[in-house]
């Protein structure tokens, strides 16, 4: 038999078995534990997620499905707790250390392996320890464990197994034949420190060896507390599974149901569905297990009631997720042009089953995104795979009298667990790859159980069995760590993906985005040549991606890259600007008005000098961001986020320049209406004005917009637009705010002094406008003195002197089309 003392089947909770399972899990993910960082959407789920930082974020996670991409509140709650444990806030500005998040994923994975073992023990599956050990080290699980966002898989898998374990106790599938009175059902052997000390010592030594390679010291402090919680969880399960002397056990008939266990089953089931609804296959799987082990139970009303209580919530949660996936996440039919109808989806389903089996049996050439193929009714090899996928369970059914129902049940559960990702419903990541390792995580449990049972039947000499088992475990640990290298960071992930799948357009796009991010850091540091080189590399990657897929997001990235090249070039090429506008307009026509796309179009139009068009695009981007369903009740947090600040900063620039254009054309009233927009409240009564949300940074135009508005409102020659009393009243707020806002926005002392000068000059004009000439003269004189001290241009000093003279003549200063201090603000 392919079994050794290491893998001998046992139902006992022994310290040796627990340490073996947990140790293998951690050994398989050493690189991930100490080197892996954030990848792809991890930042959006964790440290850029305003829900995790906001005071009411935890309640909002549970209250409204629109606040998260999918309604998985248990997952987001775990992130919320981890951030509090680290004592950090998710403000979207600085990356957080990922170590604690990876450690917790591996820990949950280890607990899942323990529960997998307990479920197989309850079902008396032969080769169960072998199945569990293969599960611990198999590299097909790496994507689920190493990807922080896939905490969804980790938690839902654990809670699903807990629910199955509890259900089997509920129907007493764990019942044993009666023994002699006072006899223990099973007596665990004494733990041999010599046998297993080497394993744990090796784990500790490996961790010590890896630790100096990392700078993630902070998260290590939280590990003892997390381990204590995990130990308490495992201890609780072991206590429920404990074996007591027969006379101490209540004399229940073997067929009675444990109704007390059903409450725990339902609790774990709800937690699992609120982690990821893909586990909705569990109730049908339980029906298959009962049909396999004890068919008579399927006729009992109590069992049918329990299955109904699991089946209905699972089905409803699955349908809700499918709806969110299409209408909130964005998996619309237009992104799946490969499907001409149901027939193509059926062809795809027949193929992906075999692909997933291949990944399980032959785990080589793993990648984040696998190459796509066209599902076609006319493809003979796809017909062959589809027929084989149907023939396999039919053959197992025919042979069930000889081989038993176990293999058939395992295959049916495997297929049922994969049903949501077979292509019958749209799943957003399937835009990039039909298959993914994390898609098959839950389905693998059934196949590992079958694989363990089959390997346990292989007859080998004892020495050969030990060598083979050792080779499998060592090879699995090595492959898992090697595959874990891909998750070092986002750039490495996309580079390795392209090395394996050179036609993966999304990997080109994401790698280009990473290079652009690095280029921004280099520009900030003043290393312009290196930044320009990375920007050219990013644009080349975007254009390479475009040769495979004309995606609207990709068109947007290319438009922004070409716009950046035009703006930063010493001798800009007008063709870059033309192509940028054409690309972004194509993206908007293809995908509709999306905030990011409208903001990029606004940038293009602003650069062209079309300030009216730029303002309209920026305004559309802002309104779109405010109206989108995602995080609808956290609008202020969205406005203050990195993305929100980018949109509103551009919006303020568009408002400023468009208003200036209108004023230059003699349309003062229209200019005032445009400049009034920042005074509106973003969410109606009870919310703040846009002006109240932001500091007036140099990149914004909040200060200049307000300054021009007050000049026009208080001193424009058009009497229909001029309202000096209102302007003076508004100036009081403006004067109180501008110092703190400008200083918070990083204004240099020299620029601040010039701004202070024009504020004094404005106040003098407003005072004269309401007939308070004595104050106007004093303020104008102060402004004149300041201008001379600052060595202001003679022309501006002359203007100040002329205004002072007008005030002495008791005449207000009025202007027509150009605010008198425009050159000073915009130079």
LOSE-401953 format. One record per residue (C-alpha): chain; y negated, x, z. Coordinates in steps of 0.5 Angstrom, whole numbers. Example, Ala and Ser with C-alpha at 12.3 -4.5 7.8 and 13.67 -1.06 7.14 Angstrom:
% residues 2
<A <9 25 16>>
<A <2 27 14>>
This chain:
% residues 827
<A <0 0 0>>
<A <-7 2 -1>>
<A <-9 2 6>>
<A <-10 7 11>>
<A <-11 7 19>>
<A <-18 7 17>>
<A <-18 1 13>>
<A <-12 -3 16>>
<A <-14 -10 17>>
<A <-16 -13 24>>
<A <-19 -19 27>>
<A <-21 -15 33>>
<A <-28 -13 34>>
<A <-27 -5 36>>
<A <-33 0 37>>
<A <-29 4 32>>
<A <-30 -1 26>>
<A <-37 -3 28>>
<A <-39 4 27>>
<A <-35 5 21>>
<A <-38 -1 17>>
<A <-46 1 20>>
<A <-45 8 19>>
<A <-43 7 12>>
<A <-49 3 10>>
<A <-54 8 13>>
<A <-50 14 10>>
<A <-51 10 3>>
<A <-58 9 4>>
<A <-61 16 7>>
<A <-65 17 1>>
<A <-68 10 1>>
<A <-69 10 8>>
<A <-73 17 8>>
<A <-76 17 1>>
<A <-77 11 -2>>
<A <-84 7 -2>>
<A <-87 1 -5>>
<A <-85 -1 -12>>
<A <-87 -7 -17>>
<A <-89 -13 -13>>
<A <-88 -10 -6>>
<A <-95 -9 -5>>
<A <-97 -16 -7>>
<A <-92 -19 -2>>
<A <-94 -14 4>>
<A <-100 -10 5>>
<A <-104 -14 -1>>
<A <-102 -21 2>>
<A <-108 -24 5>>
<A <-103 -29 9>>
<A <-100 -23 13>>
<A <-107 -21 15>>
<A <-111 -28 16>>
<A <-111 -31 23>>
<A <-108 -37 21>>
<A <-103 -34 16>>
<A <-97 -35 19>>
<A <-98 -42 20>>
<A <-100 -43 12>>
<A <-93 -39 10>>
<A <-89 -45 13>>
<A <-94 -51 11>>
<A <-95 -50 4>>
<A <-91 -48 -2>>
<A <-97 -46 -6>>
<A <-99 -40 -1>>
<A <-93 -36 -4>>
<A <-90 -35 -11>>
<A <-84 -38 -8>>
<A <-83 -42 -2>>
<A <-79 -37 3>>
<A <-83 -37 9>>
<A <-77 -34 13>>
<A <-78 -28 9>>
<A <-86 -27 9>>
<A <-85 -29 17>>
<A <-81 -22 17>>
<A <-86 -18 14>>
<A <-92 -21 18>>
<A <-88 -19 24>>
<A <-87 -12 22>>
<A <-94 -11 20>>
<A <-96 -13 27>>
<A <-90 -8 30>>
<A <-94 -3 26>>
<A <-101 -5 29>>
<A <-104 -5 22>>
<A <-107 -11 17>>
<A <-106 -13 10>>
<A <-113 -12 7>>
<A <-111 -10 1>>
<A <-115 -3 1>>
<A <-110 2 3>>
<A <-103 2 2>>
<A <-98 2 9>>
<A <-92 6 10>>
<A <-86 3 7>>
<A <-81 6 12>>
<A <-80 1 17>>
<A <-79 -4 12>>
<A <-74 0 8>>
<A <-70 1 15>>
<A <-70 -6 17>>
<A <-67 -8 10>>
<A <-61 -3 11>>
<A <-60 -6 18>>
<A <-60 -13 15>>
<A <-55 -10 10>>
<A <-51 -7 16>>
<A <-51 -14 20>>
<A <-49 -17 13>>
<A <-43 -13 12>>
<A <-41 -14 19>>
<A <-41 -22 18>>
<A <-37 -21 11>>
<A <-32 -18 15>>
<A <-32 -23 20>>
<A <-31 -29 15>>
<A <-26 -25 11>>
<A <-22 -24 18>>
<A <-22 -32 19>>
<A <-20 -33 12>>
<A <-14 -28 13>>
<A <-16 -25 7>>
<A <-11 -18 6>>
<A <-15 -12 5>>
<A <-21 -15 8>>
<A <-23 -8 11>>
<A <-23 -5 5>>
<A <-27 -10 1>>
<A <-32 -9 7>>
<A <-32 -2 6>>
<A <-33 -2 -2>>
<A <-39 -7 -1>>
<A <-42 -2 4>>
<A <-42 3 -1>>
<A <-42 0 -8>>
<A <-49 2 -12>>
<A <-49 -5 -15>>
<A <-53 -7 -8>>
<A <-58 -1 -8>>
<A <-63 -6 -12>>
<A <-63 -11 -7>>
<A <-63 -6 -1>>
<A <-68 -1 -3>>
<A <-73 -6 -6>>
<A <-77 -9 0>>
<A <-79 -15 -4>>
<A <-71 -17 -4>>
<A <-72 -18 3>>
<A <-70 -25 0>>
<A <-63 -23 -2>>
<A <-62 -19 5>>
<A <-64 -25 10>>
<A <-61 -31 5>>
<A <-54 -27 5>>
<A <-54 -26 12>>
<A <-55 -33 14>>
<A <-51 -36 9>>
<A <-45 -31 12>>
<A <-47 -34 19>>
<A <-47 -41 16>>
<A <-40 -40 13>>
<A <-37 -36 19>>
<A <-40 -42 23>>
<A <-37 -47 19>>
<A <-30 -44 19>>
<A <-30 -45 26>>
<A <-32 -52 26>>
<A <-26 -54 22>>
<A <-22 -49 26>>
<A <-20 -45 20>>
<A <-20 -39 25>>
<A <-14 -42 29>>
<A <-8 -38 31>>
<A <-1 -40 33>>
<A <0 -41 40>>
<A <2 -36 44>>
<A <6 -35 51>>
<A <2 -37 57>>
<A <-3 -32 59>>
<A <-2 -27 53>>
<A <-8 -25 49>>
<A <-8 -27 42>>
<A <-10 -20 40>>
<A <-11 -13 45>>
<A <-16 -8 42>>
<A <-13 -1 42>>
<A <-18 4 46>>
<A <-23 7 42>>
<A <-22 14 40>>
<A <-28 18 40>>
<A <-25 24 37>>
<A <-23 19 31>>
<A <-30 17 30>>
<A <-35 21 33>>
<A <-35 26 27>>
<A <-38 20 23>>
<A <-43 18 27>>
<A <-45 25 28>>
<A <-45 26 21>>
<A <-50 20 20>>
<A <-55 23 26>>
<A <-55 30 23>>
<A <-56 27 16>>
<A <-62 23 19>>
<A <-65 30 22>>
<A <-64 33 16>>
<A <-68 28 12>>
<A <-73 27 17>>
<A <-77 33 16>>
<A <-78 31 9>>
<A <-82 25 10>>
<A <-89 24 14>>
<A <-87 17 16>>
<A <-87 18 23>>
<A <-90 12 25>>
<A <-85 7 24>>
<A <-80 11 27>>
<A <-82 8 34>>
<A <-80 1 32>>
<A <-73 3 31>>
<A <-70 3 38>>
<A <-73 -4 39>>
<A <-70 -7 32>>
<A <-64 -4 34>>
<A <-63 -7 40>>
<A <-65 -14 37>>
<A <-59 -12 32>>
<A <-54 -10 37>>
<A <-56 -17 41>>
<A <-54 -21 34>>
<A <-48 -17 33>>
<A <-46 -18 41>>
<A <-47 -25 40>>
<A <-42 -26 34>>
<A <-37 -21 38>>
<A <-38 -26 44>>
<A <-36 -32 40>>
<A <-30 -29 37>>
<A <-28 -26 43>>
<A <-20 -27 45>>
<A <-19 -29 52>>
<A <-12 -31 56>>
<A <-9 -37 53>>
<A <-9 -41 59>>
<A <-17 -40 60>>
<A <-18 -43 53>>
<A <-19 -51 53>>
<A <-12 -54 50>>
<A <-15 -57 43>>
<A <-11 -59 38>>
<A <-11 -55 32>>
<A <-14 -60 28>>
<A <-20 -62 32>>
<A <-26 -60 30>>
<A <-31 -56 34>>
<A <-37 -61 33>>
<A <-41 -56 38>>
<A <-41 -51 32>>
<A <-44 -55 27>>
<A <-51 -55 30>>
<A <-51 -47 29>>
<A <-48 -48 22>>
<A <-54 -52 20>>
<A <-59 -48 23>>
<A <-57 -42 20>>
<A <-56 -46 13>>
<A <-64 -48 14>>
<A <-66 -41 15>>
<A <-62 -38 9>>
<A <-65 -43 5>>
<A <-72 -42 7>>
<A <-70 -34 5>>
<A <-68 -36 -2>>
<A <-65 -42 -5>>
<A <-60 -38 -9>>
<A <-55 -39 -3>>
<A <-54 -47 -5>>
<A <-48 -45 -8>>
<A <-45 -44 -1>>
<A <-43 -52 0>>
<A <-39 -52 -6>>
<A <-36 -45 -4>>
<A <-34 -48 2>>
<A <-30 -54 -1>>
<A <-26 -49 -6>>
<A <-24 -45 1>>
<A <-22 -51 4>>
<A <-18 -53 -2>>
<A <-15 -46 -2>>
<A <-13 -46 6>>
<A <-13 -53 8>>
<A <-13 -58 3>>
<A <-12 -64 8>>
<A <-19 -62 11>>
<A <-23 -65 5>>
<A <-20 -72 7>>
<A <-23 -72 14>>
<A <-30 -76 15>>
<A <-32 -71 20>>
<A <-31 -65 15>>
<A <-34 -69 9>>
<A <-40 -71 13>>
<A <-42 -63 15>>
<A <-41 -61 7>>
<A <-46 -67 6>>
<A <-51 -64 11>>
<A <-50 -58 7>>
<A <-50 -60 0>>
<A <-56 -64 0>>
<A <-61 -60 3>>
<A <-58 -54 -2>>
<A <-59 -58 -8>>
<A <-66 -61 -6>>
<A <-68 -54 -5>>
<A <-65 -51 -11>>
<A <-69 -56 -15>>
<A <-75 -55 -12>>
<A <-75 -47 -13>>
<A <-73 -48 -20>>
<A <-80 -53 -21>>
<A <-84 -47 -17>>
<A <-81 -42 -22>>
<A <-83 -45 -28>>
<A <-90 -48 -26>>
<A <-92 -44 -21>>
<A <-89 -37 -22>>
<A <-90 -38 -30>>
<A <-83 -38 -33>>
<A <-85 -43 -38>>
<A <-81 -44 -44>>
<A <-86 -41 -49>>
<A <-84 -34 -46>>
<A <-76 -35 -48>>
<A <-77 -35 -55>>
<A <-69 -33 -56>>
<A <-67 -40 -54>>
<A <-67 -45 -60>>
<A <-63 -50 -55>>
<A <-58 -51 -50>>
<A <-52 -48 -55>>
<A <-56 -41 -54>>
<A <-56 -42 -47>>
<A <-49 -43 -46>>
<A <-47 -37 -51>>
<A <-52 -33 -46>>
<A <-48 -35 -40>>
<A <-41 -33 -43>>
<A <-44 -26 -44>>
<A <-47 -25 -37>>
<A <-41 -26 -33>>
<A <-38 -21 -36>>
<A <-44 -16 -36>>
<A <-44 -17 -28>>
<A <-36 -16 -27>>
<A <-37 -10 -31>>
<A <-43 -7 -26>>
<A <-38 -9 -21>>
<A <-32 -5 -23>>
<A <-35 0 -27>>
<A <-42 2 -23>>
<A <-45 7 -28>>
<A <-52 7 -32>>
<A <-55 2 -27>>
<A <-62 1 -29>>
<A <-68 -4 -26>>
<A <-68 -7 -33>>
<A <-62 -8 -37>>
<A <-63 -8 -45>>
<A <-64 -15 -48>>
<A <-59 -18 -53>>
<A <-60 -25 -57>>
<A <-56 -30 -55>>
<A <-53 -33 -62>>
<A <-48 -38 -64>>
<A <-47 -35 -70>>
<A <-45 -28 -66>>
<A <-37 -27 -66>>
<A <-37 -23 -60>>
<A <-41 -27 -56>>
<A <-36 -33 -58>>
<A <-30 -28 -55>>
<A <-34 -27 -49>>
<A <-35 -35 -48>>
<A <-28 -37 -49>>
<A <-25 -31 -45>>
<A <-30 -33 -39>>
<A <-27 -40 -40>>
<A <-20 -38 -40>>
<A <-20 -34 -34>>
<A <-21 -39 -29>>
<A <-16 -44 -33>>
<A <-11 -38 -33>>
<A <-11 -37 -26>>
<A <-11 -45 -25>>
<A <-4 -45 -29>>
<A <-2 -39 -25>>
<A <-4 -41 -18>>
<A <3 -43 -16>>
<A <5 -36 -17>>
<A <-1 -32 -15>>
<A <-4 -37 -10>>
<A <-10 -41 -10>>
<A <-14 -35 -8>>
<A <-16 -31 -14>>
<A <-18 -38 -17>>
<A <-23 -39 -12>>
<A <-26 -32 -12>>
<A <-27 -33 -19>>
<A <-30 -40 -19>>
<A <-35 -38 -13>>
<A <-37 -32 -17>>
<A <-39 -36 -23>>
<A <-42 -41 -18>>
<A <-46 -36 -15>>
<A <-49 -34 -22>>
<A <-50 -40 -24>>
<A <-58 -40 -23>>
<A <-58 -34 -27>>
<A <-54 -35 -33>>
<A <-60 -38 -37>>
<A <-59 -45 -36>>
<A <-66 -45 -32>>
<A <-72 -41 -33>>
<A <-72 -35 -28>>
<A <-78 -31 -29>>
<A <-75 -24 -29>>
<A <-71 -26 -35>>
<A <-77 -25 -39>>
<A <-75 -17 -39>>
<A <-68 -17 -38>>
<A <-62 -22 -38>>
<A <-59 -19 -32>>
<A <-61 -15 -26>>
<A <-57 -12 -20>>
<A <-60 -16 -15>>
<A <-58 -23 -19>>
<A <-51 -22 -17>>
<A <-52 -20 -10>>
<A <-49 -26 -7>>
<A <-44 -27 -12>>
<A <-41 -20 -11>>
<A <-38 -23 -4>>
<A <-33 -27 -7>>
<A <-31 -21 -12>>
<A <-31 -16 -7>>
<A <-26 -20 -3>>
<A <-21 -21 -9>>
<A <-22 -13 -11>>
<A <-20 -11 -3>>
<A <-14 -16 -4>>
<A <-12 -13 -10>>
<A <-13 -6 -8>>
<A <-9 -7 -2>>
<A <-3 -9 -6>>
<A <-3 -2 -10>>
<A <3 2 -7>>
<A <1 9 -6>>
<A <4 15 -1>>
<A <0 16 5>>
<A <-3 22 3>>
<A <-5 19 -4>>
<A <-8 13 0>>
<A <-12 17 4>>
<A <-15 21 -1>>
<A <-16 15 -6>>
<A <-20 12 0>>
<A <-24 18 2>>
<A <-26 19 -6>>
<A <-28 12 -7>>
<A <-32 12 0>>
<A <-35 19 -2>>
<A <-36 17 -9>>
<A <-40 10 -7>>
<A <-44 14 -2>>
<A <-46 19 -7>>
<A <-48 14 -13>>
<A <-52 9 -8>>
<A <-56 15 -6>>
<A <-57 18 -13>>
<A <-59 11 -16>>
<A <-64 10 -10>>
<A <-67 16 -13>>
<A <-70 11 -18>>
<A <-74 7 -12>>
<A <-78 13 -9>>
<A <-84 10 -12>>
<A <-86 6 -18>>
<A <-88 11 -23>>
<A <-81 14 -22>>
<A <-78 7 -22>>
<A <-81 6 -29>>
<A <-79 13 -32>>
<A <-72 12 -30>>
<A <-72 5 -33>>
<A <-75 8 -40>>
<A <-70 14 -40>>
<A <-64 9 -40>>
<A <-67 3 -43>>
<A <-72 6 -48>>
<A <-74 -1 -51>>
<A <-76 -4 -44>>
<A <-83 -6 -46>>
<A <-85 -8 -39>>
<A <-83 -1 -36>>
<A <-88 2 -41>>
<A <-93 -3 -39>>
<A <-92 -2 -31>>
<A <-92 6 -32>>
<A <-99 5 -36>>
<A <-101 1 -30>>
<A <-99 7 -25>>
<A <-102 12 -30>>
<A <-109 8 -30>>
<A <-109 8 -22>>
<A <-108 15 -22>>
<A <-114 16 -27>>
<A <-118 12 -22>>
<A <-117 16 -16>>
<A <-118 22 -20>>
<A <-125 20 -23>>
<A <-127 18 -16>>
<A <-125 25 -14>>
<A <-129 28 -20>>
<A <-124 30 -24>>
<A <-126 27 -30>>
<A <-122 31 -35>>
<A <-115 30 -32>>
<A <-117 22 -31>>
<A <-119 22 -39>>
<A <-112 25 -40>>
<A <-108 20 -36>>
<A <-112 14 -39>>
<A <-110 16 -46>>
<A <-103 17 -44>>
<A <-103 10 -41>>
<A <-106 7 -47>>
<A <-101 10 -51>>
<A <-96 7 -47>>
<A <-99 0 -47>>
<A <-99 1 -55>>
<A <-92 3 -55>>
<A <-90 -3 -51>>
<A <-94 -7 -56>>
<A <-89 -5 -61>>
<A <-83 -9 -58>>
<A <-87 -15 -55>>
<A <-94 -18 -56>>
<A <-95 -20 -49>>
<A <-102 -23 -47>>
<A <-102 -19 -40>>
<A <-100 -13 -45>>
<A <-106 -15 -50>>
<A <-111 -15 -44>>
<A <-109 -8 -41>>
<A <-110 -5 -48>>
<A <-116 -9 -49>>
<A <-119 -6 -42>>
<A <-116 1 -44>>
<A <-120 1 -50>>
<A <-126 -2 -47>>
<A <-126 4 -42>>
<A <-125 9 -47>>
<A <-131 6 -51>>
<A <-135 6 -44>>
<A <-133 13 -42>>
<A <-134 17 -49>>
<A <-139 21 -51>>
<A <-139 19 -58>>
<A <-136 12 -57>>
<A <-132 9 -63>>
<A <-135 2 -64>>
<A <-128 0 -67>>
<A <-125 1 -60>>
<A <-130 -5 -58>>
<A <-128 -9 -64>>
<A <-121 -8 -62>>
<A <-122 -10 -55>>
<A <-125 -16 -56>>
<A <-120 -18 -61>>
<A <-114 -17 -57>>
<A <-117 -20 -51>>
<A <-119 -26 -55>>
<A <-112 -27 -58>>
<A <-109 -26 -51>>
<A <-113 -32 -48>>
<A <-111 -36 -54>>
<A <-104 -35 -53>>
<A <-104 -36 -46>>
<A <-110 -40 -44>>
<A <-116 -39 -39>>
<A <-113 -34 -34>>
<A <-118 -31 -29>>
<A <-116 -23 -31>>
<A <-117 -24 -38>>
<A <-123 -28 -38>>
<A <-126 -22 -33>>
<A <-124 -17 -39>>
<A <-127 -21 -44>>
<A <-133 -22 -40>>
<A <-133 -14 -39>>
<A <-133 -13 -47>>
<A <-138 -18 -48>>
<A <-143 -15 -43>>
<A <-142 -8 -46>>
<A <-144 -11 -53>>
<A <-150 -14 -50>>
<A <-148 -21 -50>>
<A <-150 -23 -43>>
<A <-150 -30 -44>>
<A <-142 -30 -47>>
<A <-141 -25 -41>>
<A <-144 -30 -36>>
<A <-140 -35 -38>>
<A <-133 -31 -38>>
<A <-135 -29 -31>>
<A <-136 -36 -29>>
<A <-130 -38 -32>>
<A <-126 -33 -29>>
<A <-129 -34 -22>>
<A <-128 -42 -23>>
<A <-121 -41 -25>>
<A <-119 -36 -19>>
<A <-122 -41 -14>>
<A <-118 -47 -17>>
<A <-111 -44 -18>>
<A <-106 -47 -13>>
<A <-104 -40 -11>>
<A <-106 -39 -4>>
<A <-111 -45 -5>>
<A <-113 -46 3>>
<A <-115 -38 3>>
<A <-120 -38 -2>>
<A <-125 -34 2>>
<A <-119 -29 3>>
<A <-118 -29 -5>>
<A <-126 -28 -6>>
<A <-126 -22 -1>>
<A <-119 -19 -4>>
<A <-120 -13 -8>>
<A <-119 -18 -14>>
<A <-124 -23 -12>>
<A <-129 -17 -11>>
<A <-128 -15 -18>>
<A <-129 -22 -21>>
<A <-135 -24 -16>>
<A <-138 -17 -17>>
<A <-138 -18 -25>>
<A <-140 -25 -24>>
<A <-147 -22 -20>>
<A <-148 -18 -26>>
<A <-147 -23 -31>>
<A <-152 -28 -27>>
<A <-157 -22 -27>>
<A <-157 -20 -34>>
<A <-156 -27 -37>>
<A <-162 -30 -33>>
<A <-166 -24 -35>>
<A <-165 -26 -42>>
<A <-167 -33 -41>>
<A <-173 -31 -38>>
<A <-175 -26 -43>>
<A <-175 -32 -48>>
<A <-180 -36 -44>>
<A <-174 -40 -41>>
<A <-176 -39 -34>>
<A <-173 -46 -31>>
<A <-166 -44 -34>>
<A <-166 -37 -31>>
<A <-168 -40 -24>>
<A <-162 -45 -25>>
<A <-157 -39 -27>>
<A <-160 -34 -21>>
<A <-159 -40 -16>>
<A <-151 -40 -17>>
<A <-150 -35 -12>>
<A <-153 -39 -7>>
<A <-148 -45 -8>>
<A <-142 -46 -3>>
<A <-136 -44 -6>>
<A <-132 -49 -2>>
<A <-137 -55 -1>>
<A <-140 -57 5>>
<A <-138 -52 11>>
<A <-136 -46 7>>
<A <-141 -40 6>>
<A <-145 -38 0>>
<A <-143 -33 -5>>
<A <-149 -29 -2>>
<A <-146 -29 5>>
<A <-140 -26 3>>
<A <-141 -19 1>>
<A <-145 -13 2>>
<A <-150 -11 -4>>
<A <-146 -5 -6>>
<A <-149 -1 -12>>
<A <-144 -4 -17>>
<A <-146 -11 -15>>
<A <-153 -15 -17>>
<A <-154 -19 -11>>
<A <-160 -16 -9>>
<A <-163 -16 -16>>
<A <-161 -23 -18>>
<A <-165 -25 -11>>
<A <-171 -21 -12>>
<A <-172 -23 -19>>
<A <-171 -31 -17>>
<A <-176 -30 -12>>
<A <-181 -27 -16>>
<A <-180 -32 -22>>
<A <-180 -38 -17>>
<A <-186 -35 -13>>
<A <-190 -32 -19>>
<A <-189 -34 -26>>
<A <-194 -37 -30>>
<A <-190 -43 -32>>
<A <-192 -48 -27>>
<A <-186 -52 -28>>
<A <-182 -47 -25>>
<A <-187 -44 -20>>
<A <-185 -46 -13>>
<A <-189 -41 -8>>
<A <-188 -45 -2>>
<A <-180 -45 -3>>
<A <-180 -38 -5>>
<A <-184 -36 1>>
<A <-179 -40 6>>
<A <-173 -37 2>>
<A <-176 -30 3>>
<A <-175 -30 10>>
<A <-168 -30 10>>
<A <-168 -25 4>>
<A <-172 -20 8>>
<A <-167 -21 14>>
<A <-161 -20 10>>
<A <-163 -14 5>>
<A <-163 -8 10>>
<A <-156 -9 13>>
<A <-153 -12 6>>
<A <-156 -6 3>>
<A <-154 -1 8>>
<A <-147 -4 8>>
<A <-146 -3 1>>
<A <-147 4 1>>
<A <-154 5 -2>>
<A <-157 12 -2>>
<A <-164 13 3>>
<A <-168 14 -4>>
<A <-166 8 -7>>
<A <-166 4 -1>>
<A <-174 7 0>>
<A <-175 4 -7>>
<A <-172 -3 -6>>
<A <-176 -3 1>>
<A <-182 -2 -3>>
<A <-181 -7 -8>>
<A <-179 -12 -3>>
<A <-186 -11 1>>
<A <-189 -12 -6>>
<A <-186 -19 -7>>
<A <-188 -21 0>>
<A <-195 -20 -2>>
<A <-195 -24 -8>>
<A <-191 -29 -5>>
<A <-197 -29 1>>
<A <-202 -29 -5>>
<A <-199 -35 -8>>
<A <-199 -40 -2>>
<A <-207 -38 -1>>
<A <-205 -33 5>>
<A <-209 -27 2>>
<A <-211 -23 8>>
<A <-204 -22 9>>
<A <-203 -21 2>>
<A <-208 -15 2>>
<A <-205 -12 8>>
<A <-198 -12 5>>
<A <-200 -10 -2>>
<A <-204 -4 1>>
<A <-198 -2 5>>
<A <-194 -2 -2>>
<A <-199 2 -5>>
<A <-199 7 0>>
<A <-191 8 0>>
<A <-191 8 -8>>
<A <-196 14 -7>>
<A <-191 17 -2>>
<A <-185 16 -6>>
<A <-188 20 -12>>
<A <-188 13 -16>>
<A <-189 13 -24>>
<A <-197 13 -25>>
<A <-196 6 -29>>
<A <-193 3 -23>>
<A <-198 5 -18>>
<A <-203 3 -23>>
<A <-200 -4 -23>>
<A <-200 -4 -15>>
<A <-207 -3 -15>>
<A <-209 -8 -20>>
<A <-205 -13 -16>>
<A <-209 -11 -10>>
<A <-215 -12 -13>>
<A <-213 -19 -15>>
<A <-211 -21 -8>>
<A <-218 -19 -6>>
<A <-221 -23 -11>>
<A <-217 -29 -8>>
<A <-213 -30 -14>>
<A <-205 -30 -14>>
<A <-201 -25 -19>>
<A <-198 -29 -24>>
<A <-193 -26 -30>>
<A <-190 -29 -36>>
<A <-183 -26 -39>>
<A <-182 -19 -35>>
<A <-182 -19 -27>>
<A <-187 -13 -26>>
<A <-182 -9 -22>>
<A <-176 -9 -27>>
<A <-176 -2 -29>>
<A <-176 1 -22>>
<A <-170 -3 -20>>
<A <-166 -2 -27>>
<A <-168 5 -28>>
